[in-house]
Amino acid sequence: MTDFHELYTKYAGDIYRFALFLSGNSVDAEDITAETFVRAITGKSPLVSATVKGYLLTIAKNLFLESVRRRKKLSELTPAIPCSGPDPEDSVSLKNELENLQEFLQTFSEVDRAALLFRADGLSYNEIAGALNISLASAKVKVHRMRLKLAEWRMNCEMKENEIIGGLNGENSEKCCN
């Protein structure tokens, strides 16, 4: 049985119903039916009339399974999938801020920087004074002044960032907070 018209007329209804049963969608069933006959006619093995219907149904089933596998691979990602790492923009911004802070702190004497960092690490003023070989009053004053300068630097940074974001000043080519 190699006459395509005769083959299609005899089995197309059965193949379509089977494909519709599998897919539940008339458009998919039509596609599967058409592709089944294309593959049957262009296949390498000759069609034997005793096994034609079973052969066509097997092709239709395999086409349906292929389409299911293809759809699984092509499923859309939902925007609700959480990102496992930190936001790249936040990471770059934090890195830049830390670099700028390091540059700012380098403008002060080593004793002043050490006093601030010791206090940030939780050392008492007495421990700071002893470690830096300065008086207790001097340790308190150094930490206090460094905190004030750091707060002023941070406020200047925020003002510059707001100017950049707001587009108020197009001349902000200099590095923030210097």
Backbone torsions as a table, in degrees:
resi	resn	phi	psi	omega
1	MET	NA	94.2	-177.5
2	THR	-118.5	-3.0	177.6
3	ASP	-75.0	115.3	-173.9
4	PHE	-60.2	-45.4	-177.2
5	HIS	-60.0	-45.8	179.8
6	GLU	-63.6	-43.5	179.8
7	LEU	-62.5	-46.4	-178.2
8	TYR	-65.5	-45.4	-178.7
9	THR	-60.9	-40.8	-175.7
10	LYS	-73.7	-38.7	-170.2
11	TYR	-115.1	-8.1	-175.3
12	ALA	-59.9	-42.2	-179.9
13	GLY	-61.5	-44.2	179.5
14	ASP	-64.3	-43.1	-178.5
15	ILE	-66.7	-41.5	179.7
16	TYR	-62.2	-47.2	-179.8
17	ARG	-60.7	-40.7	178.8
18	PHE	-64.6	-44.7	179.4
19	ALA	-65.2	-38.2	177.5
20	LEU	-65.3	-40.5	177.3
21	PHE	-61.2	-42.3	-178.9
22	LEU	-70.1	-48.5	-171.7
23	SER	-88.6	-30.8	-176.7
24	GLY	73.2	13.3	-176.1
25	ASN	-138.1	124.9	-175.7
26	SER	-66.2	-34.8	179.1
27	VAL	-66.2	-45.8	177.7
28	ASP	-63.8	-39.4	179.6
29	ALA	-62.5	-40.5	177.4
30	GLU	-64.1	-43.0	178.5
31	ASP	-62.8	-44.6	179.5
32	ILE	-63.4	-41.4	179.4
33	THR	-62.3	-48.3	-179.5
34	ALA	-62.6	-46.1	-179.4
35	GLU	-65.7	-32.1	177.5
36	THR	-60.7	-46.4	-178.5
37	PHE	-70.6	-35.4	177.0
38	VAL	-62.0	-46.3	-178.9
39	ARG	-68.4	-35.3	179.4
40	ALA	-66.2	-41.6	-178.3
41	ILE	-74.0	-38.3	-176.9
42	THR	-89.4	-0.7	-178.8
43	GLY	-67.3	161.6	-176.9
44	LYS	-78.1	-33.9	-177.7
45	SER	-88.1	142.8	179.7
46	PRO	-72.1	149.6	179.2
47	LEU	-82.1	132.1	176.9
48	VAL	-106.7	131.6	-172.3
49	SER	-60.8	-27.0	-179.7
50	ALA	-72.9	-25.4	-175.4
51	THR	-116.0	9.1	-173.9
52	VAL	-61.2	-48.8	-175.9
53	LYS	-64.4	-44.4	178.3
54	GLY	-62.8	-39.7	178.9
55	TYR	-64.2	-45.4	179.2
56	LEU	-65.2	-39.7	178.2
57	LEU	-66.2	-36.0	177.4
58	THR	-66.1	-42.4	177.1
59	ILE	-61.4	-44.7	-179.5
60	ALA	-61.7	-43.5	179.2
61	LYS	-62.4	-44.4	179.7
62	ASN	-64.6	-38.1	176.7
63	LEU	-63.9	-41.2	178.0
64	PHE	-62.6	-45.6	-179.9
65	LEU	-63.4	-37.8	175.7
66	GLU	-61.1	-42.5	-178.8
67	SER	-67.1	-35.1	177.4
68	VAL	-65.7	-44.8	179.1
69	ARG	-63.2	-40.5	179.7
70	ARG	-63.7	-41.2	180.0
71	ARG	-65.8	-36.9	178.4
72	LYS	-63.6	-39.5	179.4
73	LYS	-69.0	-31.6	-174.8
74	LEU	-97.0	10.1	-178.2
75	SER	-62.5	143.3	-177.0
76	GLU	-75.5	145.1	173.8
77	LEU	-81.7	135.5	178.4
78	THR	-81.5	145.7	179.6
79	PRO	-68.3	-8.8	-177.4
80	ALA	-82.5	-3.3	179.6
81	ILE	-68.6	121.7	-176.7
82	PRO	-73.4	145.5	176.4
83	CYS	-78.4	133.9	-175.2
84	SER	-80.0	-20.0	-177.6
85	GLY	-112.7	177.8	178.1
86	PRO	-70.6	156.0	178.6
87	ASP	-64.5	127.0	-178.0
88	PRO	-58.0	-38.0	179.3
89	GLU	-64.7	-40.9	178.2
90	ASP	-65.3	-40.0	179.8
91	SER	-63.0	-44.5	179.2
92	VAL	-65.3	-42.7	179.8
93	SER	-62.3	-44.5	179.4
94	LEU	-64.5	-41.5	179.0
95	LYS	-61.7	-45.4	178.7
96	ASN	-62.7	-41.3	-179.9
97	GLU	-64.1	-41.1	178.8
98	LEU	-66.3	-39.7	177.0
99	GLU	-62.6	-42.9	178.7
100	ASN	-65.0	-38.9	178.0
101	LEU	-64.3	-41.6	177.9
102	GLN	-62.2	-42.2	177.4
103	GLU	-62.1	-42.3	179.5
104	PHE	-62.5	-45.9	-178.6
105	LEU	-65.7	-27.3	179.3
106	GLN	-68.4	-14.3	-179.9
107	THR	-78.5	-8.1	-178.9
108	PHE	-104.9	162.9	-179.5
109	SER	-66.0	159.9	-178.9
110	GLU	-63.6	-36.8	179.9
111	VAL	-65.0	-43.2	179.4
112	ASP	-63.8	-46.2	178.7
113	ARG	-61.3	-45.2	-178.6
114	ALA	-62.5	-41.6	179.2
115	ALA	-59.7	-46.1	179.7
116	LEU	-64.1	-46.4	-177.8
117	LEU	-67.5	-37.4	176.5
118	PHE	-61.9	-43.5	179.8
119	ARG	-65.0	-39.7	178.2
120	ALA	-63.7	-29.3	178.1
121	ASP	-82.0	-2.1	174.7
122	GLY	98.6	7.4	178.1
123	LEU	-72.5	147.4	177.5
124	SER	-76.6	165.3	179.0
125	TYR	-63.4	-36.1	177.3
126	ASN	-62.6	-42.3	179.8
127	GLU	-66.5	-39.5	178.5
128	ILE	-63.3	-46.4	-179.8
129	ALA	-59.9	-42.9	-180.0
130	GLY	-67.6	-41.1	-178.4
131	ALA	-68.5	-36.2	-177.0
132	LEU	-96.1	-2.0	179.0
133	ASN	58.9	47.2	176.9
134	ILE	-128.8	169.5	179.3
135	SER	-73.4	161.1	178.3
136	LEU	-60.5	-44.2	179.5
137	ALA	-62.3	-40.8	179.5
138	SER	-64.9	-39.1	178.3
139	ALA	-62.5	-44.4	179.4
140	LYS	-63.5	-44.2	-179.2
141	VAL	-64.1	-45.1	-179.0
142	LYS	-61.1	-46.0	179.8
143	VAL	-63.9	-44.4	-179.3
144	HIS	-61.3	-47.3	-179.4
145	ARG	-64.5	-39.7	179.6
146	MET	-66.2	-37.8	177.2
147	ARG	-64.1	-41.9	178.2
148	LEU	-62.5	-44.7	179.6
149	LYS	-65.1	-38.4	178.3
150	LEU	-66.0	-41.3	178.2
151	ALA	-64.8	-40.8	178.1
152	GLU	-64.7	-42.7	178.6
153	TRP	-60.6	-44.8	-179.0
154	ARG	-64.4	-40.9	178.8
155	MET	-63.5	-40.7	177.3
156	ASN	-63.3	-40.2	177.6
157	CYS	-60.4	-47.2	-179.2
158	GLU	-63.1	-38.3	178.7
159	MET	-65.4	-42.8	179.4
160	LYS	-65.2	-40.0	178.0
161	GLU	-62.8	-42.1	178.6
162	ASN	-64.0	-38.4	177.7
163	GLU	-64.5	-42.5	180.0
164	ILE	-65.0	-47.6	-178.6
165	ILE	-64.7	-43.2	-178.8
166	GLY	-74.7	-9.4	179.9
167	GLY	69.5	20.8	-178.4
168	LEU	-71.9	-30.1	-173.9
169	ASN	-133.5	109.4	179.1
170	GLY	-81.8	1.6	-176.9
171	GLU	-100.8	18.9	-176.6
172	ASN	-85.8	60.9	178.8
173	SER	-89.3	-13.6	179.7
174	GLU	-76.6	157.7	-177.7
175	LYS	-67.1	139.8	-179.2
176	CYS	-62.0	138.3	168.7
177	CYS	72.2	23.4	176.1
178	ASN	-101.4	NA	NA
